[in-house]
Amino acid sequence: MDSITNTNAFEVQIKRRMMDIAEETYLVVTHHKIGKTSLAPFARMQDFNVLLTDKGADPKSVEYYRQKGIRVLLC
């Protein structure tokens, strides 16, 4: 639930580098991807300042991330 992954292993290094130099980090995903894993991990949920997802997100997941100090925005 806290591991962020990507299906393209070649993009992982680029995404990690962008996160390393960013002042703030945003994770933008549909609720379908929350809790799912893929081939190549590149970050932890705690590495993000903001999670932006749709209103279909599970309220328990939203609360879990908010308790971890992550700002969750539903649209």
HUCORFEN-V753198 format. One record per pair of residues at least 24 apart in sequence whose ideal C-beta (glycine too) atoms are under 10 Angstrom apart, sorted by the first residue. I is the first residue (numbers start at 1). J is the second residue. Records with the same first field share a line. If there is no record, write none. Layout:
# HUCORFEN-V753198
I: J  J
This chain:
# HUCORFEN-V753198
1: 34  35  36  37  45  61  64  65
2: 35  43  44  45  46  47  64  65  68
3: 35  37  38  41  42  43  44  45
4: 29  33  37  38  40  41  42  43  44  45  46  47  48
5: 33  36  37  38  39  40  41  42  43
6: 38  39  40  41  42  43
7: 38  39  40
8: 38  39  40
9: 38  39  40  41  42
10: 40
11: 40  42
12: 39  40  41  42  43
13: 40  42
14: 42
15: 40  42  43
16: 41  42  43  47
19: 43  47  48
20: 47
22: 47  48  49
23: 49
24: 48  49  50  71
25: 49  50
26: 50  51  52  71  73
27: 51  52  53  65  70  72
28: 52  53  73  75
29: 53  54  57
30: 54  56  57
31: 55  56  57  58  61  62  74
32: 56  57
34: 58  61  62  64  65
35: 61
44: 68
45: 70
46: 70
